[in-house]
Amino acid sequence: MSPKTTSSRAGGKSGVRRLMSPGRLTLAVLAVLALVFIFENTRQTKIRLLIPEVTMPLWMALLGMAIIGWLCGQFMIRRR
């Protein structure tokens, strides 16, 4: 029997490939585009949630909804 050989790459590209997979790259691009969209919309707007009506910058409302969406996604992933 021949001994098993393993090919180990010290500092190889496998770590970079895991870090920058197509899915993660797409997610990073979408996150950057979402942030650009949020911070481009800086005007004041009226927001009504059930009964109270508040006036706040649109970027703050968009960022808040993005964070709530992210938290809901994290909750659903952890429940699986």
C-alpha positions as CSV (number, residue, x, y, z in Angstrom):
1,M,0.0,0.0,0.0
2,S,1.2,3.5,-0.7
3,P,1.0,6.2,1.9
4,K,-1.7,8.7,1.5
5,T,-0.6,12.1,0.3
6,T,-2.3,15.3,1.0
7,S,-1.8,18.5,-0.8
8,S,-1.9,21.4,1.6
9,R,-1.6,24.8,0.3
10,A,-0.1,27.2,2.7
11,G,-1.5,30.6,1.7
12,G,-3.3,29.1,-1.3
13,K,-6.3,30.5,-3.1
14,S,-8.8,28.2,-1.4
15,G,-9.2,30.7,1.5
16,V,-9.8,33.6,-0.9
17,R,-12.3,31.6,-2.9
18,R,-14.3,30.9,0.3
19,L,-14.2,34.6,1.3
20,M,-15.3,35.9,-2.2
21,S,-17.7,33.3,-3.4
22,P,-20.2,34.4,-6.1
23,G,-23.0,34.5,-3.6
24,R,-21.2,36.6,-1.1
25,L,-20.0,38.9,-3.8
26,T,-23.5,39.4,-5.1
27,L,-24.7,40.0,-1.5
28,A,-22.0,42.6,-1.0
29,V,-22.9,44.4,-4.2
30,L,-26.6,44.4,-3.3
31,A,-25.8,45.7,0.2
32,V,-23.7,48.6,-1.2
33,L,-26.5,49.5,-3.7
34,A,-29.1,49.4,-0.9
35,L,-26.9,51.8,1.2
36,V,-26.4,54.1,-1.8
37,F,-30.2,54.1,-2.4
38,I,-30.9,54.8,1.3
39,F,-28.4,57.7,1.6
40,E,-29.5,59.3,-1.7
41,N,-33.0,59.7,-0.4
42,T,-32.5,62.3,2.3
43,R,-35.6,64.5,2.1
44,Q,-38.2,64.6,4.9
45,T,-41.2,62.4,4.6
46,K,-44.3,61.7,6.7
47,I,-44.6,58.1,7.9
48,R,-47.6,56.6,9.5
49,L,-47.6,53.4,11.5
50,L,-51.2,52.5,12.5
51,I,-52.2,55.7,14.3
52,P,-49.2,58.0,15.0
53,E,-47.7,60.1,12.1
54,V,-44.1,61.2,12.3
55,T,-41.9,63.3,10.0
56,M,-38.4,62.0,9.5
57,P,-35.7,61.7,6.8
58,L,-36.6,59.0,4.3
59,W,-33.1,57.5,4.6
60,M,-33.7,56.8,8.3
61,A,-37.0,55.0,7.5
62,L,-35.3,53.0,4.7
63,L,-32.4,52.1,6.9
64,G,-34.7,51.0,9.7
65,M,-36.7,48.8,7.4
66,A,-33.5,47.3,6.0
67,I,-32.3,46.5,9.5
68,I,-35.7,45.0,10.4
69,G,-35.6,42.9,7.3
70,W,-32.1,41.7,8.0
71,L,-33.1,40.7,11.6
72,C,-36.1,38.8,10.3
73,G,-33.8,37.0,7.8
74,Q,-31.4,36.1,10.6
75,F,-34.2,34.8,12.7
76,M,-35.6,32.6,9.9
77,I,-32.1,31.2,9.2
78,R,-31.5,30.3,12.8
79,R,-34.9,28.6,13.1
80,R,-34.0,26.0,10.5
